[in-house]
Amino acid sequence: MAKAENKVIHGIAPYKAKKIEKYMSDKQREHFRAILRAWRKSLVDDVSRTLHNMQDENINHPDPTDRASQETDMSLELRNRDRERKLLKKIDETISRIDGDDYGWCESCGVEIGIQRLEARPTAEQCVDCKTLNEIKERQMS
């Protein structure tokens, strides 16, 4: 099994920081911008493919069971695409944060989020500790 460091992220190899490299250097920001753009392109391609499939499969089945099955499939597909639409917005916001030099820093405490966490979740806005605390608070509120 491949180590986590060797996994390709949306077609892009993981970043290998140099020992003396400053956190969120130009090269690092460009690396994450490339990951986000590749992820965005993949999502847009999926949306386009779904749209074409739904247009092609818009058949009026005479059997009520087949029609119900088709409607359920379309409903699930549309729900997934709605999630992806929200994710596209988040990706665009993240690219804007990179452009504004706000990327890679926790929005709650201001510490480095970390290269490995950002590669695992490129849209992360909080460090692991702050995110964990927020999740604990959310669980206690519900």
C-alpha distance (Angstrom), angle and dihedral (degrees) to the residues before:
residue distance angle dihedral
M1 . . .
A2 3.81 . .
K3 3.78 119.8 .
A4 3.79 117.7 -111.3
E5 3.82 90.1 -112.0
N6 3.82 90.6 62.4
K7 3.80 98.0 52.1
V8 3.77 117.1 114.2
I9 3.81 114.5 -127.4
H10 3.82 113.1 -146.6
G11 3.80 89.0 -29.9
I12 3.81 94.4 -46.7
A13 3.80 125.2 110.5
P14 3.81 117.1 -121.7
Y15 3.79 116.6 -91.8
K16 3.77 116.9 -100.5
A17 3.80 107.6 -155.5
K18 3.77 119.4 -153.2
K19 3.80 116.6 -123.7
I20 3.80 94.2 -112.8
E21 3.79 95.8 39.0
K22 3.79 117.2 122.9
Y23 3.82 115.9 -120.1
M24 3.82 112.8 -98.2
S25 3.77 93.8 12.1
D26 3.80 119.6 173.3
K27 3.82 89.5 -94.2
Q28 3.79 92.1 51.8
R29 3.80 93.3 47.8
E30 3.81 90.3 49.1
H31 3.83 89.5 49.4
F32 3.81 91.5 55.2
R33 3.80 92.2 42.0
A34 3.82 87.9 55.5
I35 3.82 91.8 49.1
L36 3.80 91.7 49.7
R37 3.80 93.3 46.6
A38 3.82 91.5 49.7
W39 3.81 90.6 47.9
R40 3.80 90.5 48.1
K41 3.80 92.0 49.8
S42 3.79 90.6 50.3
L43 3.81 91.5 51.7
V44 3.81 93.1 46.8
D45 3.81 89.6 49.9
D46 3.83 89.7 51.6
V47 3.79 91.6 50.3
S48 3.79 91.2 49.4
R49 3.80 91.7 48.0
T50 3.81 91.0 49.7
L51 3.78 91.8 50.2
H52 3.80 91.4 52.5
N53 3.82 91.9 45.3
M54 3.80 92.0 50.4
Q55 3.80 91.1 50.0
D56 3.81 91.4 48.1
E57 3.81 94.4 45.3
N58 3.79 96.1 46.9
I59 3.78 91.8 119.5
N60 3.77 121.5 151.3
H61 3.79 101.0 -131.5
P62 3.80 114.3 -153.5
D63 3.79 91.7 -147.4
P64 3.83 111.2 81.3
T65 3.81 91.5 -146.0
D66 3.80 92.2 54.2
R67 3.79 90.4 46.6
A68 3.82 91.6 49.8
S69 3.78 90.8 48.3
Q70 3.81 91.2 50.6
E71 3.81 91.5 48.7
T72 3.81 91.2 49.6
D73 3.80 91.0 49.6
M74 3.81 91.0 49.3
S75 3.78 91.6 47.4
L76 3.80 92.0 52.9
E77 3.79 91.0 45.7
L78 3.80 91.6 50.9
R79 3.80 91.2 48.5
N80 3.80 89.9 52.3
R81 3.80 91.2 48.1
D82 3.81 90.1 50.3
R83 3.82 89.1 55.0
E84 3.78 88.9 48.7
R85 3.81 90.5 49.4
K86 3.81 88.8 56.1
L87 3.79 89.6 46.7
L88 3.82 90.4 51.5
K89 3.80 88.5 55.0
K90 3.80 90.4 50.0
I91 3.81 90.9 48.7
D92 3.82 90.4 51.6
E93 3.82 90.3 49.2
T94 3.80 89.9 49.7
I95 3.81 92.2 51.1
S96 3.81 87.2 51.5
R97 3.82 89.2 52.5
I98 3.81 89.2 52.2
D99 3.80 90.2 50.0
G100 3.81 89.6 49.4
D101 3.83 94.1 48.4
D102 3.82 91.3 -117.2
Y103 3.80 94.8 112.6
G104 3.77 123.8 112.3
W105 3.79 97.9 25.3
C106 3.81 124.7 104.3
E107 3.79 110.9 -106.6
S108 3.82 90.1 -148.2
C109 3.81 105.6 45.7
G110 3.82 104.2 7.8
V111 3.81 98.5 -123.8
E112 3.79 125.1 132.1
I113 3.80 112.6 -79.1
G114 3.80 90.1 -152.7
I115 3.78 135.6 -121.1
Q116 3.82 95.8 -102.9
R117 3.81 93.6 50.0
L118 3.80 91.1 47.8
E119 3.79 90.8 50.2
A120 3.80 89.6 51.1
R121 3.82 91.7 46.0
P122 3.81 110.8 12.5
T123 3.82 92.3 -174.9
A124 3.83 93.8 55.3
E125 3.79 113.9 137.1
Q126 3.79 98.6 -179.8
C127 3.79 137.3 51.5
V128 3.80 117.6 -111.3
D129 3.82 93.4 -99.4
C130 3.82 95.6 52.2
K131 3.80 92.4 43.3
T132 3.80 90.6 50.5
L133 3.81 91.2 50.3
N134 3.82 91.1 49.5
E135 3.80 91.1 50.7
I136 3.81 91.2 50.1
K137 3.82 90.3 50.2
E138 3.82 91.1 48.3
R139 3.81 91.1 52.1
Q140 3.81 91.1 49.6
M141 3.81 91.7 49.9
S142 3.81 93.7 53.4
